[in-house]
Amino acid sequence: MMRFLVSLLAALLLLPLTVSAQDAPAAMLVADEVFITPDRTLVAQGTVEAFQNGARLQARAVRYNQDSGRLTIEGPITLTDNDQTLIFADAGELDADLRNGILTGARLILNRQLQIAALKVDRVGGRYSQLSKASVTSCKVCDDGRAPLWQIRAKRVIHDQVEEQLYFDQAQFRILNVPVFYVPRLRLPGPRLERATGFLVPSIRTTSQLGTGLKIPYFIKLGDHRDLTLTPYLSSVTRTLELRYRQAFRRGRITFDGAVTRDDQRPDKTRGYLFGRGAFDLERDYRLTFDIEATTDRGYLNEYGYFLQDRLESQVTVSRARRDSLVRASFYNFESLRAGAINDNLPTVVLDGEYERRFFPGTIGGELRLRIEAHTHRRNSDRDSDGPDDDLVTDGRDVARLHARADWLRRLTFSSGLVADVQAGIGLNVFDITQDASFAQNHSDLVPQAALGLRYPMIRRGANGVTQTLEPIAQLGWTGGDRLNIPNDESTRTEFDEGNLLSLSRFPRPDRRERDTVAALGLNWSRINPEGWDSHISVGQIFRAEADPDFSTSSGLNGVSSNILFAARLRSPNGISITGRSLFDRELRFAKAELRGYWGFSKGFLGGSYVWLDEDPAEDRAEAVSEILLNGHYDINKHWAVRADWRFNVADDRAATAGLGISYNNECVAVDMTVARSYSSSTAVEPTTNIGFNVGLRGFAASDGDQRYIRSCKR
């Protein structure tokens, strides 16, 4: 910045003497008075302003002596460079080579946030600025004599403009002008530097199991495209080293997170985890993604707050999606973290692939879809299953299948407004079942199907642009063949909602298909208001010739007639949105219910949900589930904010989780404190309370210069 200032002034002052009238000037100079003294000194004085390449210089006077080559600037001096960096000084003197000089009473502001005040500034080599008796802060500095919230005082600060680094000699960190600690040498990144080797903001974490610990992350820049962060986590109970490795490639990126632990929870065992993810763009529009999730024991991730789910999923997928085709091949490995789950008896290894293509035949019209899917899942157990499916002790069953199908779809719209959807297709299924004496090894079938759907949309337009739509719908479908005598490994959970009301099969996977004749009736209504009030209601029910025994009671699809589906959505102009879905049984009693709401307002948001599921042994739910979840955020003012979340188990009449967070942000500091309590208890996870505390100093390393939190100097 100083080199730019010197070069700019020299160009401006020498311009009248060194260029001809035909040449285009490199800058513009505005002054009240410009003259040359008898000793060959060029003087511009009064209100002096210079503009060049987005920079603006203001000074009271500028003198240039052509014999000595000395450039003298009288302040107050103000330089603005592209609205990012400011320099204020009382006076300045520069050498003729424009690479060395002194500014006195200087104050440097980097990225509109970090301020460096110094008794004087020496410019060395056109690259370094040496600031003597300097004070560094990003806090608002007022003229009332009050000390900033924090500052770093140093005997000397060197700013390297090329490397964007700040070097401190004899640095003293102060809070409200009270010395807190002293370091003889200190290096900090400048606010424009996004990545630099060094310590990051430490944090304090307190839990009921691990005690109070300190995390001190250290960031290592390994190059322009990769880095490593090592974070020692130390407390009276644990000695943990966390790590994160990131690398960017020309066509992708990878990230790995992990930790290695020795603690008092399991003193004779080294604990840890490794998570990795990545994505790459391959040739011919293919894309490769992977996820790796592994841990040493089931309780580790929850105890340390790294992962709160109850199942690990690792996968590698290669896929390509185009307008009329889709191809995908995936490998999955699952691991249950639930207490009592035996992973050897669960289908943990899965291979899955699919290919789908659609055509638009001109002779018959409509759309032709061709699909083929290959799937296999294996259990690690080598023991044959010789009993029913619930005999998990000896369950080593492995299944492989091939599913292929062809479907033709066409929509016809008549002049009366009636819309007809016609579809017909046939499917091929081949199964290979091993290590299960209850089922034959090989199975295959052909499944024809056809359906006719009718809908009659009616629209009414009212005052102020309000539009209402009423649409009765009906579908009659048929699926041939009988269900194969094969185990149900993939379609154990079914849902009935407005998205699959007109599906020919509501089972999620091809190992189960609805058979025989099935009819669906429904009604959709919507009201759209340009002022923001939108509402939608859907009602539907399924009727079939024969009941399907593979539908569970809580699915709402068992019996010859299903439960009545009711779904509604409401959105208001003031940010309120409500979504609800429920199933009513034949006596119009709730069989399943879900309600979600969200309210976004100027100072925050409030969200919540309620879920009720009846008990269903077929879905491994021995008791009814009834839960309320609330979460919200509120900005008390532009500095203080509070957030909270709460999950309550209505069926057990107790809280499941609760959390509270308070944060304070201003232009120079960010403080965040969280308290979280988990009440769940199992043999793998005990109830825990976590307390987190983080303090970050703004102004260093990738600061965004957010102006929202700047305080006023007014009392």
Disulfide bonds with the S-S distance in Angstrom:
Cys139-Cys668 2.08
Cys142-Cys713 2.09
